[in-house]
Amino acid sequence: MATLSPELVPHDIVGNTVRFTLSYNPAAVFGLSIGPWSRLALIVITLVILVILFRMYLQAGMRERLVAVALGLICGGAVGNLVDRLLSPAGVVDFIDVGAGAVRFWTFNVADSGITVGAILLAIALWRSAGRPPAAGPT
């Protein structure tokens, strides 16, 4: 992190398209704040979501590998951001800055990428299984 300091100063990685720019996000996704209790609320929300995702994993069954991979990516990203949020009152460390010139996407981190890819894979898995009867569980 020291090599990315100071905050908000871009470092070109792949020209101007991919840059590393240190920033801290004390709020939720896309910088959405829920007030002065954001940090505590987001910690509690993350823990609740992790419990729900773990229950989904237990119910997924051994043959549903795509669901297991998706849930693993989502949980891994959530835990990564949770650890950042617990250790730093400044917020989650974001540093991946993608765009062209002045047109930039939100700065994000590897955990955010895992959550996003996992959510897409989970949506695909659930869409593919729609209309199929649920797998029989252990008896």
N, CA, C and O atoms as CSV, one atom per row, in Angstrom:
chain,resi,resn,atom,element,x,y,z
A,1,MET,N,N,0.824,-1.185,0.000
A,1,MET,CA,C,0.000,0.000,0.000
A,1,MET,C,C,0.872,1.254,0.000
A,1,MET,O,O,0.473,2.296,-0.518
A,2,ALA,N,N,2.041,1.145,0.574
A,2,ALA,CA,C,2.923,2.314,0.628
A,2,ALA,C,C,3.320,2.767,-0.770
A,2,ALA,O,O,3.517,3.959,-1.004
A,3,THR,N,N,3.439,1.814,-1.707
A,3,THR,CA,C,3.818,2.196,-3.067
A,3,THR,C,C,2.679,2.876,-3.804
A,3,THR,O,O,2.912,3.507,-4.835
A,4,LEU,N,N,1.452,2.768,-3.307
A,4,LEU,CA,C,0.314,3.442,-3.928
A,4,LEU,C,C,0.026,4.800,-3.300
A,4,LEU,O,O,-0.820,5.547,-3.791
A,5,SER,N,N,0.717,5.118,-2.231
A,5,SER,CA,C,0.502,6.405,-1.563
A,5,SER,C,C,1.081,7.513,-2.421
A,5,SER,O,O,2.035,7.267,-3.160
A,6,PRO,N,N,0.559,8.690,-2.356
A,6,PRO,CA,C,-0.559,9.135,-1.526
A,6,PRO,C,C,-1.896,8.723,-2.144
A,6,PRO,O,O,-1.976,8.299,-3.298
A,7,GLU,N,N,-2.904,8.861,-1.353
A,7,GLU,CA,C,-4.256,8.510,-1.767
A,7,GLU,C,C,-4.690,9.338,-2.972
A,7,GLU,O,O,-4.355,10.517,-3.087
A,8,LEU,N,N,-5.436,8.704,-3.863
A,8,LEU,CA,C,-6.061,9.319,-5.038
A,8,LEU,C,C,-5.075,9.784,-6.111
A,8,LEU,O,O,-5.447,10.576,-6.977
A,9,VAL,N,N,-3.834,9.313,-6.072
A,9,VAL,CA,C,-2.870,9.615,-7.125
A,9,VAL,C,C,-2.749,8.380,-8.009
A,9,VAL,O,O,-2.293,7.335,-7.543
A,10,PRO,N,N,-3.155,8.480,-9.296
A,10,PRO,CA,C,-3.139,7.303,-10.171
A,10,PRO,C,C,-1.734,6.887,-10.584
A,10,PRO,O,O,-0.855,7.720,-10.802
A,11,HIS,N,N,-1.546,5.553,-10.686
A,11,HIS,CA,C,-0.302,4.958,-11.167
A,11,HIS,C,C,-0.669,4.087,-12.359
A,11,HIS,O,O,-1.372,3.088,-12.202
A,12,ASP,N,N,-0.201,4.456,-13.553
A,12,ASP,CA,C,-0.543,3.716,-14.769
A,12,ASP,C,C,0.025,2.298,-14.712
A,12,ASP,O,O,1.196,2.098,-14.388
A,13,ILE,N,N,-0.818,1.325,-15.030
A,13,ILE,CA,C,-0.419,-0.074,-15.094
A,13,ILE,C,C,-0.455,-0.544,-16.545
A,13,ILE,O,O,0.522,-1.100,-17.048
A,14,VAL,N,N,-1.570,-0.324,-17.207
A,14,VAL,CA,C,-1.715,-0.611,-18.637
A,14,VAL,C,C,-2.129,0.698,-19.289
A,14,VAL,O,O,-3.312,0.955,-19.510
A,15,GLY,N,N,-1.137,1.515,-19.591
A,15,GLY,CA,C,-1.416,2.843,-20.132
A,15,GLY,C,C,-2.319,3.606,-19.185
A,15,GLY,O,O,-2.150,3.556,-17.967
A,16,ASN,N,N,-3.285,4.317,-19.763
A,16,ASN,CA,C,-4.258,5.072,-18.983
A,16,ASN,C,C,-5.516,4.237,-18.735
A,16,ASN,O,O,-6.431,4.685,-18.044
A,17,THR,N,N,-5.565,3.025,-19.297
A,17,THR,CA,C,-6.768,2.197,-19.202
A,17,THR,C,C,-6.906,1.541,-17.833
A,17,THR,O,O,-7.974,1.593,-17.223
A,18,VAL,N,N,-5.836,0.929,-17.353
A,18,VAL,CA,C,-5.847,0.306,-16.029
A,18,VAL,C,C,-4.811,1.030,-15.178
A,18,VAL,O,O,-3.628,1.085,-15.511
A,19,ARG,N,N,-5.286,1.573,-14.088
A,19,ARG,CA,C,-4.411,2.284,-13.159
A,19,ARG,C,C,-4.655,1.755,-11.758
A,19,ARG,O,O,-5.729,1.230,-11.463
A,20,PHE,N,N,-3.666,1.893,-10.901
A,20,PHE,CA,C,-3.839,1.639,-9.476
A,20,PHE,C,C,-3.909,3.001,-8.797
A,20,PHE,O,O,-2.978,3.802,-8.876
A,21,THR,N,N,-5.031,3.245,-8.130
A,21,THR,CA,C,-5.261,4.509,-7.440
A,21,THR,C,C,-5.793,4.191,-6.056
A,21,THR,O,O,-6.917,3.708,-5.919
A,22,LEU,N,N,-5.005,4.453,-5.038
A,22,LEU,CA,C,-5.403,4.148,-3.666
A,22,LEU,C,C,-6.575,5.028,-3.230
A,22,LEU,O,O,-6.533,6.252,-3.348
A,23,SER,N,N,-7.615,4.373,-2.725
A,23,SER,CA,C,-8.739,5.103,-2.132
A,23,SER,C,C,-9.353,4.222,-1.050
A,23,SER,O,O,-9.139,3.010,-1.017
A,24,TYR,N,N,-10.104,4.842,-0.183
A,24,TYR,CA,C,-10.781,4.127,0.900
A,24,TYR,C,C,-12.277,4.364,0.762
A,24,TYR,O,O,-12.718,5.490,0.530
A,25,ASN,N,N,-13.049,3.301,0.906
A,25,ASN,CA,C,-14.498,3.400,0.797
A,25,ASN,C,C,-15.118,3.049,2.152
A,25,ASN,O,O,-15.224,1.871,2.497
A,26,PRO,N,N,-15.529,4.065,2.924
A,26,PRO,CA,C,-16.151,3.784,4.221
A,26,PRO,C,C,-17.630,3.418,4.079
A,26,PRO,O,O,-18.279,3.040,5.055
A,27,ALA,N,N,-18.150,3.530,2.871
A,27,ALA,CA,C,-19.579,3.309,2.636
A,27,ALA,C,C,-19.807,1.944,1.988
A,27,ALA,O,O,-18.928,1.083,1.996
A,28,ALA,N,N,-20.985,1.766,1.437
A,28,ALA,CA,C,-21.346,0.518,0.769
A,28,ALA,C,C,-20.934,0.579,-0.697
A,28,ALA,O,O,-20.170,1.453,-1.106
A,29,VAL,N,N,-21.444,-0.349,-1.470
A,29,VAL,CA,C,-21.131,-0.436,-2.894
A,29,VAL,C,C,-21.369,0.908,-3.588
A,29,VAL,O,O,-22.344,1.602,-3.299
A,30,PHE,N,N,-20.484,1.257,-4.487
A,30,PHE,CA,C,-20.533,2.510,-5.248
A,30,PHE,C,C,-20.537,3.742,-4.350
A,30,PHE,O,O,-20.993,4.807,-4.765
A,31,GLY,N,N,-20.037,3.610,-3.131
A,31,GLY,CA,C,-19.934,4.750,-2.226
A,31,GLY,C,C,-21.246,5.167,-1.585
A,31,GLY,O,O,-21.345,6.268,-1.044
A,32,LEU,N,N,-22.262,4.299,-1.636
A,32,LEU,CA,C,-23.548,4.631,-1.026
A,32,LEU,C,C,-23.431,4.585,0.495
A,32,LEU,O,O,-23.085,3.553,1.069
A,33,SER,N,N,-23.718,5.697,1.130
A,33,SER,CA,C,-23.604,5.782,2.585
A,33,SER,C,C,-24.968,5.607,3.231
A,33,SER,O,O,-25.994,6.022,2.692
A,34,ILE,N,N,-24.950,4.980,4.404
A,34,ILE,CA,C,-26.195,4.854,5.167
A,34,ILE,C,C,-26.060,5.598,6.491
A,34,ILE,O,O,-26.657,5.220,7.499
A,35,GLY,N,N,-25.266,6.660,6.464
A,35,GLY,CA,C,-25.154,7.536,7.620
A,35,GLY,C,C,-23.984,7.218,8.520
A,35,GLY,O,O,-23.085,6.464,8.147
A,36,PRO,N,N,-23.998,7.802,9.718
A,36,PRO,CA,C,-22.851,7.659,10.626
A,36,PRO,C,C,-22.632,6.236,11.137
A,36,PRO,O,O,-21.551,5.914,11.628
A,37,TRP,N,N,-23.633,5.400,11.025
A,37,TRP,CA,C,-23.514,4.015,11.485
A,37,TRP,C,C,-23.165,3.060,10.345
A,37,TRP,O,O,-23.307,1.846,10.489
A,38,SER,N,N,-22.714,3.594,9.226
A,38,SER,CA,C,-22.423,2.774,8.047
A,38,SER,C,C,-21.489,1.609,8.353
A,38,SER,O,O,-21.770,0.470,7.980
A,39,ARG,N,N,-20.389,1.889,9.025
A,39,ARG,CA,C,-19.389,0.839,9.269
A,39,ARG,C,C,-19.995,-0.319,10.056
A,39,ARG,O,O,-19.877,-1.473,9.644
A,40,LEU,N,N,-20.641,-0.027,11.180
A,40,LEU,CA,C,-21.245,-1.073,11.999
A,40,LEU,C,C,-22.366,-1.786,11.242
A,40,LEU,O,O,-22.451,-3.014,11.267
A,41,ALA,N,N,-23.210,-1.028,10.581
A,41,ALA,CA,C,-24.319,-1.627,9.834
A,41,ALA,C,C,-23.807,-2.549,8.732
A,41,ALA,O,O,-24.348,-3.637,8.531
A,42,LEU,N,N,-22.774,-2.122,8.020
A,42,LEU,CA,C,-22.242,-2.949,6.940
A,42,LEU,C,C,-21.557,-4.205,7.468
A,42,LEU,O,O,-21.588,-5.244,6.809
A,43,ILE,N,N,-20.945,-4.129,8.638
A,43,ILE,CA,C,-20.359,-5.319,9.254
A,43,ILE,C,C,-21.454,-6.318,9.601
A,43,ILE,O,O,-21.321,-7.507,9.310
A,44,VAL,N,N,-22.533,-5.851,10.220
A,44,VAL,CA,C,-23.643,-6.739,10.598
A,44,VAL,C,C,-24.320,-7.310,9.353
A,44,VAL,O,O,-24.616,-8.503,9.303
A,45,ILE,N,N,-24.565,-6.473,8.356
A,45,ILE,CA,C,-25.195,-6.939,7.109
A,45,ILE,C,C,-24.333,-7.997,6.437
A,45,ILE,O,O,-24.848,-9.006,5.956
A,46,THR,N,N,-23.022,-7.769,6.400
A,46,THR,CA,C,-22.116,-8.743,5.789
A,46,THR,C,C,-22.162,-10.070,6.527
A,46,THR,O,O,-22.198,-11.124,5.891
A,47,LEU,N,N,-22.163,-10.044,7.843
A,47,LEU,CA,C,-22.226,-11.286,8.623
A,47,LEU,C,C,-23.530,-12.043,8.369
A,47,LEU,O,O,-23.523,-13.267,8.243
A,48,VAL,N,N,-24.641,-11.322,8.293
A,48,VAL,CA,C,-25.938,-11.957,8.000
A,48,VAL,C,C,-25.917,-12.582,6.609
A,48,VAL,O,O,-26.377,-13.709,6.424
A,49,ILE,N,N,-25.385,-11.852,5.635
A,49,ILE,CA,C,-25.317,-12.374,4.265
A,49,ILE,C,C,-24.419,-13.604,4.201
A,49,ILE,O,O,-24.735,-14.558,3.490
A,50,LEU,N,N,-23.301,-13.597,4.933
A,50,LEU,CA,C,-22.421,-14.766,4.942
A,50,LEU,C,C,-23.126,-15.993,5.508
A,50,LEU,O,O,-22.922,-17.100,5.010
A,51,VAL,N,N,-23.945,-15.819,6.532
A,51,VAL,CA,C,-24.719,-16.941,7.087
A,51,VAL,C,C,-25.700,-17.465,6.040
A,51,VAL,O,O,-25.829,-18.676,5.864
A,52,ILE,N,N,-26.386,-16.567,5.348
A,52,ILE,CA,C,-27.337,-16.974,4.302
A,52,ILE,C,C,-26.616,-17.718,3.188
A,52,ILE,O,O,-27.090,-18.759,2.732
A,53,LEU,N,N,-25.473,-17.197,2.745
A,53,LEU,CA,C,-24.711,-17.842,1.674
A,53,LEU,C,C,-24.198,-19.214,2.099
A,53,LEU,O,O,-24.173,-20.146,1.295
A,54,PHE,N,N,-23.792,-19.340,3.355
A,54,PHE,CA,C,-23.334,-20.636,3.856
A,54,PHE,C,C,-24.482,-21.648,3.852
A,54,PHE,O,O,-24.283,-22.812,3.503
A,55,ARG,N,N,-25.660,-21.215,4.232
A,55,ARG,CA,C,-26.832,-22.113,4.196
A,55,ARG,C,C,-27.149,-22.524,2.763
A,55,ARG,O,O,-27.506,-23.674,2.505
A,56,MET,N,N,-27.017,-21.571,1.824
A,56,MET,CA,C,-27.220,-21.897,0.404
A,56,MET,C,C,-26.208,-22.942,-0.051
A,56,MET,O,O,-26.547,-23.865,-0.792
A,57,TYR,N,N,-24.967,-22.791,0.398
A,57,TYR,CA,C,-23.919,-23.742,0.037
A,57,TYR,C,C,-24.255,-25.140,0.560
A,57,TYR,O,O,-24.103,-26.127,-0.159
A,58,LEU,N,N,-24.709,-25.219,1.797
A,58,LEU,CA,C,-25.055,-26.520,2.375
A,58,LEU,C,C,-26.210,-27.178,1.635
A,58,LEU,O,O,-26.263,-28.404,1.537
A,59,GLN,N,N,-27.127,-26.387,1.118
A,59,GLN,CA,C,-28.284,-26.911,0.404
A,59,GLN,C,C,-27.991,-27.195,-1.064
A,59,GLN,O,O,-28.799,-27.831,-1.740
A,60,ALA,N,N,-26.847,-26.732,-1.568
A,60,ALA,CA,C,-26.564,-26.794,-2.996
A,60,ALA,C,C,-26.375,-28.216,-3.512
A,60,ALA,O,O,-26.689,-28.474,-4.673
A,61,GLY,N,N,-25.898,-29.107,-2.739
A,61,GLY,CA,C,-25.684,-30.462,-3.232
A,61,GLY,C,C,-24.337,-30.590,-3.931
A,61,GLY,O,O,-23.801,-29.613,-4.454
A,62,MET,N,N,-23.807,-31.782,-3.935
A,62,MET,CA,C,-22.465,-32.029,-4.461
A,62,MET,C,C,-22.362,-31.834,-5.973
A,62,MET,O,O,-21.282,-31.501,-6.462
A,63,ARG,N,N,-23.434,-32.027,-6.723
A,63,ARG,CA,C,-23.355,-31.947,-8.176
A,63,ARG,C,C,-23.455,-30.520,-8.686
A,63,ARG,O,O,-23.244,-30.287,-9.877
A,64,GLU,N,N,-23.762,-29.578,-7.848
A,64,GLU,CA,C,-23.930,-28.196,-8.274
A,64,GLU,C,C,-22.621,-27.421,-8.080
A,64,GLU,O,O,-22.526,-26.536,-7.230
A,65,ARG,N,N,-21.622,-27.774,-8.884
A,65,ARG,CA,C,-20.298,-27.160,-8.751
A,65,ARG,C,C,-20.317,-25.669,-9.058
A,65,ARG,O,O,-19.648,-24.891,-8.378
A,66,LEU,N,N,-21.073,-25.264,-10.070
A,66,LEU,CA,C,-21.112,-23.854,-10.435
A,66,LEU,C,C,-21.651,-23.013,-9.278
A,66,LEU,O,O,-21.151,-21.919,-9.017
A,67,VAL,N,N,-22.660,-23.520,-8.594
A,67,VAL,CA,C,-23.204,-22.813,-7.427
A,67,VAL,C,C,-22.141,-22.726,-6.330
A,67,VAL,O,O,-21.973,-21.678,-5.706
A,68,ALA,N,N,-21.425,-23.831,-6.096
A,68,ALA,CA,C,-20.390,-23.842,-5.063
A,68,ALA,C,C,-19.279,-22.849,-5.390
A,68,ALA,O,O,-18.814,-22.130,-4.505
A,69,VAL,N,N,-18.851,-22.802,-6.649
A,69,VAL,CA,C,-17.803,-21.855,-7.056
A,69,VAL,C,C,-18.304,-20.425,-6.895
A,69,VAL,O,O,-17.593,-19.566,-6.373
A,70,ALA,N,N,-19.525,-20.175,-7.344
A,70,ALA,CA,C,-20.101,-18.836,-7.242
A,70,ALA,C,C,-20.192,-18.383,-5.793
A,70,ALA,O,O,-19.803,-17.263,-5.462
A,71,LEU,N,N,-20.706,-19.252,-4.934
A,71,LEU,CA,C,-20.831,-18.902,-3.519
A,71,LEU,C,C,-19.460,-18.716,-2.870
A,71,LEU,O,O,-19.297,-17.861,-1.999
A,72,GLY,N,N,-18.474,-19.510,-3.290
A,72,GLY,CA,C,-17.121,-19.345,-2.776
A,72,GLY,C,C,-16.533,-17.991,-3.145
A,72,GLY,O,O,-15.910,-17.335,-2.311
A,73,LEU,N,N,-16.728,-17.572,-4.389
A,73,LEU,CA,C,-16.237,-16.259,-4.821
A,73,LEU,C,C,-16.924,-15.134,-4.055
A,73,LEU,O,O,-16.273,-14.191,-3.603
A,74,ILE,N,N,-18.235,-15.240,-3.915
A,74,ILE,CA,C,-18.981,-14.203,-3.195
A,74,ILE,C,C,-18.539,-14.141,-1.729
A,74,ILE,O,O,-18.281,-13.064,-1.192
A,75,CYS,N,N,-18.456,-15.305,-1.098
A,75,CYS,CA,C,-18.054,-15.343,0.323
A,75,CYS,C,C,-16.622,-14.860,0.504
A,75,CYS,O,O,-16.334,-14.111,1.438
A,76,GLY,N,N,-15.726,-15.279,-0.377
A,76,GLY,CA,C,-14.340,-14.834,-0.296
A,76,GLY,C,C,-14.223,-13.322,-0.407
A,76,GLY,O,O,-13.493,-12.688,0.355
A,77,GLY,N,N,-14.951,-12.749,-1.368
A,77,GLY,CA,C,-14.943,-11.296,-1.520
A,77,GLY,C,C,-15.561,-10.588,-0.325
A,77,GLY,O,O,-15.059,-9.561,0.131
A,78,ALA,N,N,-16.654,-11.148,0.176
A,78,ALA,CA,C,-17.318,-10.532,1.334
A,78,ALA,C,C,-16.413,-10.567,2.565
A,78,ALA,O,O,-16.334,-9.595,3.316
A,79,VAL,N,N,-15.731,-11.695,2.763
A,79,VAL,CA,C,-14.821,-11.802,3.913
A,79,VAL,C,C,-13.651,-10.830,3.744
A,79,VAL,O,O,-13.237,-10.188,4.709
A,80,GLY,N,N,-13.116,-10.720,2.529
A,80,GLY,CA,C,-12.026,-9.778,2.282
A,80,GLY,C,C,-12.408,-8.353,2.610
A,80,GLY,O,O,-11.662,-7.642,3.282
A,81,ASN,N,N,-13.569,-7.934,2.137
A,81,ASN,CA,C,-14.035,-6.572,2.443
A,81,ASN,C,C,-14.370,-6.419,3.923
A,81,ASN,O,O,-14.152,-5.356,4.503
A,82,LEU,N,N,-14.902,-7.481,4.537
A,82,LEU,CA,C,-15.221,-7.433,5.967
A,82,LEU,C,C,-13.952,-7.230,6.800
A,82,LEU,O,O,-13.944,-6.424,7.730
A,83,VAL,N,N,-12.897,-7.949,6.474
A,83,VAL,CA,C,-11.631,-7.808,7.194
A,83,VAL,C,C,-11.109,-6.372,7.046
A,83,VAL,O,O,-10.682,-5.756,8.023
A,84,ASP,N,N,-11.149,-5.851,5.819
A,84,ASP,CA,C,-10.741,-4.453,5.611
A,84,ASP,C,C,-11.562,-3.510,6.482
A,84,ASP,O,O,-11.020,-2.611,7.127
A,85,ARG,N,N,-12.872,-3.726,6.492
A,85,ARG,CA,C,-13.766,-2.846,7.250
A,85,ARG,C,C,-13.511,-2.948,8.757
A,85,ARG,O,O,-13.594,-1.948,9.471
A,86,LEU,N,N,-13.199,-4.160,9.240
A,86,LEU,CA,C,-12.913,-4.347,10.662
A,86,LEU,C,C,-11.578,-3.726,11.065
A,86,LEU,O,O,-11.459,-3.170,12.157
A,87,LEU,N,N,-10.578,-3.815,10.194
A,87,LEU,CA,C,-9.237,-3.361,10.540
A,87,LEU,C,C,-8.996,-1.875,10.297
A,87,LEU,O,O,-8.095,-1.285,10.893
A,88,SER,N,N,-9.792,-1.274,9.431
A,88,SER,CA,C,-9.522,0.115,9.078
A,88,SER,C,C,-10.764,0.979,9.224
A,88,SER,O,O,-11.742,0.775,8.506
A,89,PRO,N,N,-10.745,1.933,10.133
A,89,PRO,CA,C,-11.875,2.853,10.241
A,89,PRO,C,C,-12.005,3.749,9.009
A,89,PRO,O,O,-13.043,4.377,8.802
A,90,ALA,N,N,-10.942,3.806,8.185
A,90,ALA,CA,C,-11.004,4.606,6.947
A,90,ALA,C,C,-11.885,3.933,5.906
A,90,ALA,O,O,-12.395,4.598,5.004
A,91,GLY,N,N,-12.070,2.623,6.020
A,91,GLY,CA,C,-12.929,1.908,5.091
A,91,GLY,C,C,-12.175,0.854,4.311
A,91,GLY,O,O,-11.004,0.579,4.573
A,92,VAL,N,N,-12.861,0.274,3.357
A,92,VAL,CA,C,-12.306,-0.773,2.511
A,92,VAL,C,C,-11.310,-0.145,1.537
A,92,VAL,O,O,-11.578,0.903,0.951
A,93,VAL,N,N,-10.161,-0.796,1.372
A,93,VAL,CA,C,-9.146,-0.303,0.444
A,93,VAL,C,C,-9.553,-0.676,-0.975
A,93,VAL,O,O,-9.716,-1.855,-1.289
A,94,ASP,N,N,-9.715,0.315,-1.821
A,94,ASP,CA,C,-9.970,0.120,-3.247
A,94,ASP,C,C,-8.782,0.675,-4.005
A,94,ASP,O,O,-8.184,1.666,-3.585
A,95,PHE,N,N,-8.432,0.043,-5.125
A,95,PHE,CA,C,-7.255,0.518,-5.845
A,95,PHE,C,C,-7.280,0.274,-7.339
A,95,PHE,O,O,-6.475,0.876,-8.051
A,96,ILE,N,N,-8.152,-0.568,-7.854
A,96,ILE,CA,C,-8.189,-0.851,-9.287
A,96,ILE,C,C,-9.063,0.196,-9.959
A,96,ILE,O,O,-10.243,0.340,-9.640
A,97,ASP,N,N,-8.473,0.910,-10.877
A,97,ASP,CA,C,-9.090,2.070,-11.527
A,97,ASP,C,C,-9.074,1.817,-13.031
A,97,ASP,O,O,-8.014,1.865,-13.655
A,98,VAL,N,N,-10.244,1.548,-13.619
A,98,VAL,CA,C,-10.344,1.179,-15.028
A,98,VAL,C,C,-11.144,2.234,-15.777
A,98,VAL,O,O,-12.147,2.742,-15.276
A,99,GLY,N,N,-10.691,2.553,-16.973
A,99,GLY,CA,C,-11.421,3.511,-17.801
A,99,GLY,C,C,-10.567,4.006,-18.942
A,99,GLY,O,O,-9.505,3.457,-19.236
A,100,ALA,N,N,-11.046,5.043,-19.572
A,100,ALA,CA,C,-10.320,5.667,-20.684
A,100,ALA,C,C,-10.356,7.172,-20.476
A,100,ALA,O,O,-11.422,7.787,-20.508
A,101,GLY,N,N,-9.194,7.754,-20.263
A,101,GLY,CA,C,-9.122,9.193,-20.052
A,101,GLY,C,C,-9.902,9.601,-18.823
A,101,GLY,O,O,-9.696,9.066,-17.733
A,102,ALA,N,N,-10.809,10.564,-19.010
A,102,ALA,CA,C,-11.612,11.061,-17.896
A,102,ALA,C,C,-12.833,10.182,-17.626
A,102,ALA,O,O,-13.508,10.368,-16.613
A,103,VAL,N,N,-13.127,9.235,-18.509
A,103,VAL,CA,C,-14.268,8.336,-18.323
A,103,VAL,C,C,-13.778,7.116,-17.553
A,103,VAL,O,O,-13.107,6.249,-18.114
A,104,ARG,N,N,-14.112,7.052,-16.273
A,104,ARG,CA,C,-13.603,6.014,-15.381
A,104,ARG,C,C,-14.753,5.248,-14.746
A,104,ARG,O,O,-15.828,5.802,-14.513
A,105,PHE,N,N,-14.517,3.967,-14.467
A,105,PHE,CA,C,-15.435,3.157,-13.682
A,105,PHE,C,C,-15.127,3.431,-12.220
A,105,PHE,O,O,-14.115,4.065,-11.923
A,106,TRP,N,N,-15.966,2.976,-11.299
A,106,TRP,CA,C,-15.682,3.135,-9.876
A,106,TRP,C,C,-14.405,2.384,-9.543
A,106,TRP,O,O,-14.139,1.325,-10.110
A,107,THR,N,N,-13.625,2.921,-8.640
A,107,THR,CA,C,-12.432,2.230,-8.167
A,107,THR,C,C,-12.883,1.061,-7.294
A,107,THR,O,O,-13.767,1.213,-6.451
A,108,PHE,N,N,-12.271,-0.106,-7.499
A,108,PHE,CA,C,-12.695,-1.309,-6.792
A,108,PHE,C,C,-11.473,-2.105,-6.372
A,108,PHE,O,O,-10.344,-1.676,-6.605
A,109,ASN,N,N,-11.688,-3.275,-5.748
A,109,ASN,CA,C,-10.585,-4.128,-5.317
A,109,ASN,C,C,-10.827,-5.565,-5.770
A,109,ASN,O,O,-11.844,-5.857,-6.400
A,110,VAL,N,N,-9.907,-6.449,-5.455
A,110,VAL,CA,C,-10.014,-7.844,-5.875
A,110,VAL,C,C,-11.241,-8.508,-5.240
A,110,VAL,O,O,-11.909,-9.313,-5.887
A,111,ALA,N,N,-11.537,-8.182,-4.001
A,111,ALA,CA,C,-12.713,-8.752,-3.331
A,111,ALA,C,C,-13.995,-8.368,-4.071
A,111,ALA,O,O,-14.891,-9.196,-4.238
A,112,ASP,N,N,-14.079,-7.115,-4.510
A,112,ASP,CA,C,-15.250,-6.678,-5.282
A,112,ASP,C,C,-15.379,-7.482,-6.571
A,112,ASP,O,O,-16.485,-7.830,-6.986
A,113,SER,N,N,-14.236,-7.774,-7.204
A,113,SER,CA,C,-14.255,-8.576,-8.431
A,113,SER,C,C,-14.791,-9.977,-8.148
A,113,SER,O,O,-15.591,-10.502,-8.921
A,114,GLY,N,N,-14.356,-10.580,-7.049
A,114,GLY,CA,C,-14.854,-11.905,-6.678
A,114,GLY,C,C,-16.350,-11.901,-6.442
A,114,GLY,O,O,-17.055,-12.810,-6.878
A,115,ILE,N,N,-16.833,-10.886,-5.756
A,115,ILE,CA,C,-18.270,-10.774,-5.492
A,115,ILE,C,C,-19.040,-10.625,-6.798
A,115,ILE,O,O,-20.072,-11.268,-6.988
A,116,THR,N,N,-18.546,-9.786,-7.694
A,116,THR,CA,C,-19.236,-9.543,-8.961
A,116,THR,C,C,-19.256,-10.787,-9.841
A,116,THR,O,O,-20.309,-11.168,-10.353
A,117,VAL,N,N,-18.099,-11.423,-10.020
A,117,VAL,CA,C,-18.035,-12.630,-10.843
A,117,VAL,C,C,-18.870,-13.738,-10.208
A,117,VAL,O,O,-19.583,-14.457,-10.908
A,118,GLY,N,N,-18.782,-13.878,-8.884
A,118,GLY,CA,C,-19.578,-14.887,-8.189
A,118,GLY,C,C,-21.071,-14.655,-8.345
A,118,GLY,O,O,-21.830,-15.605,-8.535
A,119,ALA,N,N,-21.502,-13.393,-8.267
A,119,ALA,CA,C,-22.929,-13.083,-8.426
A,119,ALA,C,C,-23.401,-13.411,-9.838
A,119,ALA,O,O,-24.506,-13.922,-10.020
A,120,ILE,N,N,-22.575,-13.123,-10.832
A,120,ILE,CA,C,-22.937,-13.446,-12.220
A,120,ILE,C,C,-23.032,-14.959,-12.394
A,120,ILE,O,O,-23.986,-15.457,-12.992
A,121,LEU,N,N,-22.043,-15.692,-11.873
A,121,LEU,CA,C,-22.082,-17.158,-11.968
A,121,LEU,C,C,-23.279,-17.740,-11.225
A,121,LEU,O,O,-23.901,-18.690,-11.702
A,122,LEU,N,N,-23.605,-17.183,-10.068
A,122,LEU,CA,C,-24.763,-17.664,-9.312
A,122,LEU,C,C,-26.053,-17.414,-10.086
A,122,LEU,O,O,-26.936,-18.271,-10.122
A,123,ALA,N,N,-26.160,-16.251,-10.698
A,123,ALA,CA,C,-27.349,-15.945,-11.512
A,123,ALA,C,C,-27.462,-16.931,-12.674
A,123,ALA,O,O,-28.555,-17.410,-12.974
A,124,ILE,N,N,-26.342,-17.236,-13.330
A,124,ILE,CA,C,-26.353,-18.206,-14.436
A,124,ILE,C,C,-26.767,-19.576,-13.926
A,124,ILE,O,O,-27.598,-20.243,-14.543
A,125,ALA,N,N,-26.193,-20.001,-12.801
A,125,ALA,CA,C,-26.527,-21.322,-12.241
A,125,ALA,C,C,-27.997,-21.408,-11.871
A,125,ALA,O,O,-28.651,-22.414,-12.146
A,126,LEU,N,N,-28.519,-20.363,-11.251
A,126,LEU,CA,C,-29.934,-20.382,-10.859
A,126,LEU,C,C,-30.839,-20.325,-12.084
A,126,LEU,O,O,-31.897,-20.955,-12.104
A,127,TRP,N,N,-30.434,-19.580,-13.095
A,127,TRP,CA,C,-31.223,-19.500,-14.335
A,127,TRP,C,C,-31.246,-20.854,-15.025
A,127,TRP,O,O,-32.287,-21.284,-15.521
A,128,ARG,N,N,-30.087,-21.534,-15.057
A,128,ARG,CA,C,-30.003,-22.853,-15.688
A,128,ARG,C,C,-30.828,-23.890,-14.946
A,128,ARG,O,O,-31.353,-24.818,-15.561
A,129,SER,N,N,-30.950,-23.744,-13.637
A,129,SER,CA,C,-31.687,-24.738,-12.856
A,129,SER,C,C,-33.167,-24.402,-12.734
A,129,SER,O,O,-33.934,-25.193,-12.186
A,130,ALA,N,N,-33.584,-23.237,-13.238
A,130,ALA,CA,C,-35.001,-22.863,-13.166
A,130,ALA,C,C,-35.830,-23.865,-13.963
A,130,ALA,O,O,-35.493,-24.209,-15.095
A,131,GLY,N,N,-36.890,-24.314,-13.368
A,131,GLY,CA,C,-37.770,-25.257,-14.036
A,131,GLY,C,C,-37.390,-26.710,-13.788
A,131,GLY,O,O,-38.186,-27.609,-14.061
A,132,ARG,N,N,-36.189,-26.955,-13.277
A,132,ARG,CA,C,-35.799,-28.313,-12.935
A,132,ARG,C,C,-36.248,-28.615,-11.512
A,132,ARG,O,O,-36.210,-27.733,-10.655
A,133,PRO,N,N,-36.664,-29.828,-11.252
A,133,PRO,CA,C,-37.019,-30.159,-9.863
A,133,PRO,C,C,-35.779,-30.115,-8.997
A,133,PRO,O,O,-34.684,-30.414,-9.472
A,134,PRO,N,N,-35.930,-29.744,-7.721
A,134,PRO,CA,C,-34.765,-29.693,-6.837
A,134,PRO,C,C,-34.131,-31.067,-6.673
A,134,PRO,O,O,-34.813,-32.091,-6.689
A,135,ALA,N,N,-32.825,-31.064,-6.515
A,135,ALA,CA,C,-32.096,-32.332,-6.311
A,135,ALA,C,C,-32.509,-32.938,-4.983
A,135,ALA,O,O,-32.740,-32.232,-4.002
A,136,ALA,N,N,-32.596,-34.242,-4.973
A,136,ALA,CA,C,-32.952,-34.947,-3.733
A,136,ALA,C,C,-31.797,-34.852,-2.759
A,136,ALA,O,O,-30.643,-35.072,-3.127
A,137,GLY,N,N,-32.105,-34.528,-1.532
A,137,GLY,CA,C,-31.086,-34.403,-0.500
A,137,GLY,C,C,-30.787,-35.774,0.108
A,137,GLY,O,O,-31.445,-36.760,-0.221
A,138,PRO,N,N,-29.805,-35.830,0.984
A,138,PRO,CA,C,-29.483,-37.095,1.647
A,138,PRO,C,C,-30.647,-37.560,2.521
A,138,PRO,O,O,-31.354,-36.751,3.122
A,139,THR,N,N,-30.825,-38.845,2.576
A,139,THR,CA,C,-31.922,-39.382,3.378
A,139,THR,C,C,-31.448,-39.953,4.670
A,139,THR,O,O,-32.254,-40.446,5.460
